[in-house]
């Protein structure tokens, strides 16, 4: 009961905070940056290790510069996410611009569905939110529910404000099956690491062995839905550009793991372009593969219940 009370209090506080204008929230973000980086050192060790391992060619002063830019951005991101609770459609449209929308719309207007690969780069929450009011098809972002039911409901309502219909990871197959008769967009967080038990496919990401989820490839090959990557660029504080990049338009004619390798190394390339805006505080390489290095067959993943 006490925990529930704290959760309700937290939700009330965040909802109230979201009503403040962004310019004021960014002032709070500047203070928050000093606290998490210089005072509390929030996950600095994790971020430093991830950066050192990912960019062995960079000198330590370059690593520290990226590290500081990352934490400064992370502080802004926290308050931008809070702002989602009250941000207007007009404001969001001004701050998140899409490129190559027509490439996706060509499929949707032909009553065909597409798959989006996304990543924890830039303001992935704003991007996902803006998709629901930018494209003509029904948008289904795949998400992992929070353990706290009160906060989970708060986030669900926030993420669904502009037409998005959220789908729990465990309900993905069922949702695809139930929406197959009309054009949809399913968005996957393709850089999210599987659990240790589900880490069945390994490749190299930023010089490190990384387990990769096969969900996008599994569904793309079974349904032959084209795969687009949502490449987000940070323009300036609070402003983003999202390029809808086609990475595989004919999945059925790809080799095993080809799509997975394509989206993994596409992500790697644009992280290298500007590394400060990826989620470095996440323990992305927490698990290590069994030795010797093994790439498993996609037959480990049941796809019989998915139809095009």
Secondary structure as the mmCIF struct_conf table of DSSP 4:
data_model
#
loop_
_struct_conf.conf_type_id
_struct_conf.id
_struct_conf.beg_label_comp_id
_struct_conf.beg_label_asym_id
_struct_conf.beg_label_seq_id
_struct_conf.end_label_comp_id
_struct_conf.end_label_asym_id
_struct_conf.end_label_seq_id
HELX_RH_AL_P HELX_RH_AL_P1 UNK A 2 UNK A 18
TURN_TY1_P TURN_TY1_P1 UNK A 19 UNK A 19
BEND BEND1 UNK A 20 UNK A 20
HELX_RH_AL_P HELX_RH_AL_P2 UNK A 22 UNK A 34
HELX_RH_PI_P HELX_RH_PI_P1 UNK A 35 UNK A 39
BEND BEND2 UNK A 40 UNK A 40
TURN_TY1_P TURN_TY1_P2 UNK A 42 UNK A 43
HELX_RH_AL_P HELX_RH_AL_P3 UNK A 44 UNK A 54
TURN_TY1_P TURN_TY1_P3 UNK A 56 UNK A 57
BEND BEND3 UNK A 58 UNK A 58
HELX_RH_AL_P HELX_RH_AL_P4 UNK A 60 UNK A 83
TURN_TY1_P TURN_TY1_P4 UNK A 84 UNK A 86
HELX_RH_AL_P HELX_RH_AL_P5 UNK A 89 UNK A 95
STRN STRN1 UNK A 96 UNK A 99
HELX_RH_AL_P HELX_RH_AL_P6 UNK A 101 UNK A 108
TURN_TY1_P TURN_TY1_P5 UNK A 109 UNK A 111
STRN STRN2 UNK A 114 UNK A 118
BEND BEND4 UNK A 120 UNK A 120
STRN STRN3 UNK A 121 UNK A 121
BEND BEND5 UNK A 122 UNK A 122
HELX_RH_AL_P HELX_RH_AL_P7 UNK A 124 UNK A 131
TURN_TY1_P TURN_TY1_P6 UNK A 132 UNK A 134
BEND BEND6 UNK A 135 UNK A 137
STRN STRN4 UNK A 138 UNK A 143
HELX_LH_PP_P HELX_LH_PP_P1 UNK A 144 UNK A 146
BEND BEND7 UNK A 147 UNK A 148
HELX_RH_AL_P HELX_RH_AL_P8 UNK A 149 UNK A 159
TURN_TY1_P TURN_TY1_P7 UNK A 160 UNK A 162
BEND BEND8 UNK A 163 UNK A 163
STRN STRN5 UNK A 167 UNK A 168
HELX_RH_3T_P HELX_RH_3T_P1 UNK A 169 UNK A 171
HELX_RH_AL_P HELX_RH_AL_P9 UNK A 172 UNK A 178
TURN_TY1_P TURN_TY1_P8 UNK A 179 UNK A 181
BEND BEND9 UNK A 182 UNK A 182
STRN STRN6 UNK A 184 UNK A 189
TURN_TY1_P TURN_TY1_P9 UNK A 190 UNK A 191
HELX_LH_PP_P HELX_LH_PP_P2 UNK A 192 UNK A 195
TURN_TY1_P TURN_TY1_P10 UNK A 196 UNK A 198
STRN STRN7 UNK A 201 UNK A 201
STRN STRN8 UNK A 202 UNK A 205
TURN_TY1_P TURN_TY1_P11 UNK A 206 UNK A 207
STRN STRN9 UNK A 208 UNK A 211
HELX_RH_AL_P HELX_RH_AL_P10 UNK A 215 UNK A 223
STRN STRN10 UNK A 226 UNK A 236
TURN_TY1_P TURN_TY1_P12 UNK A 237 UNK A 238
STRN STRN11 UNK A 239 UNK A 248
BEND BEND10 UNK A 249 UNK A 249
HELX_RH_3T_P HELX_RH_3T_P2 UNK A 251 UNK A 253
BEND BEND11 UNK A 254 UNK A 254
HELX_LH_PP_P HELX_LH_PP_P3 UNK A 255 UNK A 255
TURN_TY1_P TURN_TY1_P13 UNK A 256 UNK A 257
HELX_RH_AL_P HELX_RH_AL_P11 UNK A 258 UNK A 273
BEND BEND12 UNK A 274 UNK A 274
HELX_RH_3T_P HELX_RH_3T_P3 UNK A 275 UNK A 277
STRN STRN12 UNK A 278 UNK A 278
TURN_TY1_P TURN_TY1_P14 UNK A 280 UNK A 281
BEND BEND13 UNK A 282 UNK A 282
TURN_TY1_P TURN_TY1_P15 UNK A 284 UNK A 285
BEND BEND14 UNK A 287 UNK A 287
HELX_LH_PP_P HELX_LH_PP_P4 UNK A 289 UNK A 290
BEND BEND15 UNK A 291 UNK A 292
HELX_LH_PP_P HELX_LH_PP_P5 UNK A 293 UNK A 293
STRN STRN13 UNK A 295 UNK A 295
HELX_RH_3T_P HELX_RH_3T_P4 UNK A 298 UNK A 300
BEND BEND16 UNK A 301 UNK A 301
TURN_TY1_P TURN_TY1_P16 UNK A 304 UNK A 305
#
